[in-house]
Each structure stands twice: as structure tokens, then as C-alpha cells.
Amino acid sequence: MDAPDIPSFSNLGAGSGRFVGRDEDLRRAVESVGDSVTPRKILLIGGVAGIGKTEFARRLARELAHRLGREAPDLVFACIRFAGAGEDELRTLLADLLRSRKVDEKELPSSLGARSGRWRAEVAGRLVVLLLDNVIQVGQVGPFLPADSDHVVLITSRKRLSGLKVDWPVDPLPLEALPPPAAEALIRQIAGRELDDERDRDEVAACADLAAFCAYHPLAIKIAVLGLRDTPVTLAERLADLREESSIVHALGEVDEGEISVAKTFARSYEELRPQLRVLLQRLAVAPVPAIGPGAAAALMDAGVRETRRQLDALTEEGLIEGDGAEYRLHDLVRQFARSLAERGDTTGHDAAVERLLAYYHRIATQTDAILTRQPYRIELDAPASPVPAPFADAFAGVAWARDHLDELRACAEHAHRDDSDRGRRWTIRFGLALAGLLRNEGQWTASHELQTRAIAAAEALALPLAAGYARHERGQLNRLLDRLDEATDDLLRAQELFRGATGEAAELGAAHVLNTLAVVLDRQRRREEAAATFRAALAAYERLDDRRGRANVWQDLGMFDFFASPPDYAGAAGQLARALALYQEAGPPLGEAHAHINLARTMRRLGLDGEAAEHLEAAQAIYGRLGNRLGRATLLRELGSIAPDPQRKLEALTDALRLSRELKDRSGEAAALIELGVVHGASGRPRTAEENLRHAYRILHDARITRDLQRPVDELRRLGIEPGADPGQGPAGDAGVELSRG
């Protein structure tokens, strides 16, 4: 928006002329005030130091004065910039305001209260647009607020000024880092570069990288490209120079153009903190997580959760972190600034703090894994105990917490991987195994595959065969889910060698896990006799170990082995699954119990026992709901869609199942949903859509080498009177997901 002339008087200054990327913020702010000639509005413009609050407020003030001044020609405009917070400064600023209103020097009151009262009397009955810039205390605001006049007051502050809301209705307007395109535009504008996306590809890429290096922060960008206009220095060369330092704060720390300095800007806020808050800020900066809750921060500080939350709120009030009481974040530049301080001092305390933080998150991950995983690992890596209790009441709440904080858990695993020491390798193994169940059940198979690969390398470097065996077994499971059956077999056979070369119960348990998973893979490879023998060996191993959860797993897999037999043995499957369910109900985990209910529902439906199928689905739904398990919910929706009496409800459930399977990249689940959709469309008189769904399902199964289900779409095509042809995957074109809308 253009900046119009200001009615009445102004001490705004000319502005920088570089206002990029804030048009949407400006539009929303103007709309919040509206065109009323009787507004009563206080806007608190906040954000990290250097984010551009003052420039934004000046532009907004000009725009509001222009718009409101058309209806209120006697509008009064004033801009106050605070340098401190003392009473003498407030008295001086009020005196300046009164002089601007032509109040004679002899008539200026002496006290702060009297001057404030005279200011209010001078503007009584007139519309006032007031900008209070760089407020650092709530007490600075009151003396300048009009009493009975209509007004728009813009306040800028790097602090939250929560106390303002106690006495006045305040609308917060936080400014965030610039969007990447706006940050790049600002670089081009300041540096005077007109870049063509095709001709100047290297410089365009350097511009994007430079914006990211500056964390999209306006002040950092301004300093980074200062002096480039009318010089031959390229953006790529400037970026290379800056990257010689470890961070933008280091790189620009010595650049000081008047008051422009990244380090000095943050240092002012830092120096005002109490010593304990300085320590907390530094430890938040070295913490390897993108966001942090009070419990994790308490682990960093080795302090109580309640005390730490008060300190976090104090940092939030100072504008150095952002938070809502449950989660707190640092702006990238504040993190870099505080980390540079931490690295210059004694790092021993910070290293110990990070170790406590990793222990906190690892404890939560292991608790979550215990409720999710079918095949727990039993190896001791001497994980340090967390000094802070988990932030949830029960195991089910723990799963929800871990899912909501998965980014933090994975960030801990990444931090461990970057630590090329034996300590880092041990944490790599711990997090790889502890996150296995959660990532597997969230459908993040590729991410978990990478963690297991790292855990294998770390275990081999530390000569820990049991850890390597468990990580290889988990990677074998993931390869099975990713339809890499040959790779799954290789991993499982290697894990079997490792377990057989070790002694003790943990090795025997690992070997039993391998037999069970290997049998499932052999079944997928249509090596049914070998699969049956391997299932029996796994069952015998679990019986020797008196492991009820392991036996439940085998019975469940044997049930599905019979379910997918040719011809199917549904009665046999029902018996095996019932035994699995009973054991899961005794020994856990709840997820195994839910899967058993689902598989029993599928089996009962094939046996014509729809009532019993519905009961099992209801039981599964309750457990999946408590766990928030999306993979299980997709399976549940497929079964609900299959038995729903109403065709529309069938389509809705199956469409949701298809969407979830695609989100989770579960190819087998996607194909199963498409087959059921094909059946529903065929029964509803839509053979064209049914054919597309079934052929699409065949293509998925064929490409993923899921041979045990490959015949089903062929059979369903024939039931529709459609000849599958030599390649049932070929046929009508079109995306099945689009065709669903025809239903």
C-alpha cells in the first residue's frame, strides 16, 4: 500500500522505503479497524527484535490516518518512540506532545499526571491516531491514552505486555518471519538486482539460499546484502563469505551500520534477563528439538516442571520465545544468538542438560513402544534415567502425546546420529529401536527404515550383536511392509545369524521374533510349506520362553495364513484368531488385541456371522480410537464399508479407507479398499467405475508383488461379466480416486 500524506502533524520520519512482504498483515490490520469515524482500537504489534515492527507500524499509521482523516479532518496524529522507561522520559514526551498542540511553555504542568490530563483535554472530542513505538513496560502506555476520545493506538514492543489486557481491550498483531518469496524480493530490492529465472538461475538459487540463511528475518537480510548495490559482488559470493561462519549471527555480528546489528539487537533483551533465565535461554538454544514443553525444559534445567513453566512464561513475556503454556519455540535467529553465547562459555552444563533431555524423550518413546509393538526388544544399553516424570496420565494418553510430539522425538534421533562418538551411537540405537513401533504404526516406514539402518551401523561399530540383530529384524519388517521381500529375507536371515551367535534369553527372544516375521515373508512369497514350518518353529520357541505375547502373534499370523489359503480355511482361521485374542487380552499389547478383533471380524463375515463380525469391529474401534491408530482405522473402515447395509455408507467408509491408505502409503490397504469399492460400484449398477477400481487394484498388487491377493480383483471382474484379459491391470484409463465421486 502507498503511504499517503499524514493529516495534522507527524514525527514518523520518511521510512526506509523497503516495505516488502507485509501487505497481507497490513490489509488485515486496516480491516480490523474498519472505516468507522468512532473507532476504539488498541493494536499490539509484536515480534522478535529486528522483525520490522516499527516500519510496519509506521506504514499502518499512515494508512489509517489517511483513511480515517477523510471523515475526520480534525484528526490528531502522534508518534512517540520510547528510549527508556523512566518517569522523566514520560514527562518529556508528554511535554513534546503538548507543545505540538500549541500549548504555551508557561502552561505546561510539572507532574506526569497533570501533563497526561492536559494531553487528554487537548484531544478531547477529536479522533486520535497514536503510535507508541518500542514500549517495554505497561506503565508507559497509560499516560498517553485518550480518555473519552475515539482513538486507534498502535503499540510496538518486543515484549508481550500481558498486563495491557488487564486494563484495556488489546488486539495482538504478531509479525512473523517473512514468507520465502517476500524475503527473496527484499534481497533483490536492497541489492538492486533484477534477476531472470531462466537466465540467472545460479543467482536466483543463491538468493533463495541467502534468504534461508538469514532465517527470513528482515534485519538480518538488510545487513547481509548491505553494500552490494552497484558492486560486482554476486549473491552467491556474498553467501559463500557468510557461510564461512557457523551462523548468520556470527557472520553479521561485527557488521554495525549505526544501530543496525543482529547481535546488539538481541543482546539488549538478553542483558535484561535474570541469571536463571539466561541459563534457560542458552539451554533451549542447544536443545536439539524444534519445540519444547515444560516437562522437557525441566529436564534441561534439572528442575521442577512448575518452576520451569514460570521461567518459560517469563521468557515469553520478554519476547525472546513464543509459547502458549504447553509448547514453546525460539525464532531461528534468537536460537543462533543464544547458542553462540552457550558455545563461548563452559559447555559442560549444557552437555549434561542435553543428555537429560534425550533421556526424557527416550523414556516416553519406550513407554509408547511397549503399548504398540508386537515384538518387544530386550537389550540393555544403560539408558540414563529421566529426572522428570512423563507428561501424561496413562499409556493410551502417552501414545497420543508421542504422536503429537513425533517431530521432537525424531529430532532427538537425528541429534544422536550427528554425534560421531560412542555416546551418540548408543543414543542412535536407543531411539531407533524405541521409535520403531510408533513409526511403523504411523505408516512412516521409510523414515523408520533409515533409523534402523543407522542403528545397525552404530551397533556394528560398538560390537553389539544383539542390538544389531533387533535393528535388522525391525528393518526386515519394514522391508516387508514396503514390499521389498527379497531385502526383508536378507535382513531376517542376517538377524537370525546374529541371534544364534549370542547367548541368553534376549538372543532367544530375538531369534523367535525373526522366525515369526520370516514365516510371514515366506507366505507372501507363496512358499507356503516353508512358511508353515517356520510358524511352527516360532511357536515352539515362544513356548519354551513362556512368552504369551509372542505366541499370540504367531496364532494371529497363522489365522491369516489359513484365511488367505487356497482354498481358504475360514473355520480354521477363526479358531487360531480366537486363541490369539485370548492371549492378547491377557498379555497385551492393546494394538495386537485390536488387530485380532479386526481379523476375526473379517473371518466371521466370510462365515456369514455378521452379528459376531459387528461385535468384533465395535471392540476394535474402541481400541483404535483410544490409540489414535490410523493404520488400524483404515482397516476398520474397509470392514465397516463391507458390512454396512446402506450403499452410500459403504462408499463413504471405503472412500475414507482409501484416502487413509494412500496417506500412509499402504499399497496393500489401498488395493484392498479399491477392490471393496469395485464390489460396491458393481452392485450399485456402475460397472465402468467398478472395472476401473478393480483393474487399478490389480495393478497395485502386481507392481508391489503382493501375490496372495492378486486373484481377488480378477474374480470380481468375472463376477461383473467382464473378461480380465491377459493383463487384468490394463483397461479403462482414469484415476480411481476421481471415479469415486460418481458414486
Summary of the structure (lengths in Angstrom):
residues: 743
radius of gyration: 32.9
end to end distance: 48.1
largest distance: 107.3
contacts: 2547
relative contact order: 0.04
helix: 64%
strand: 5%
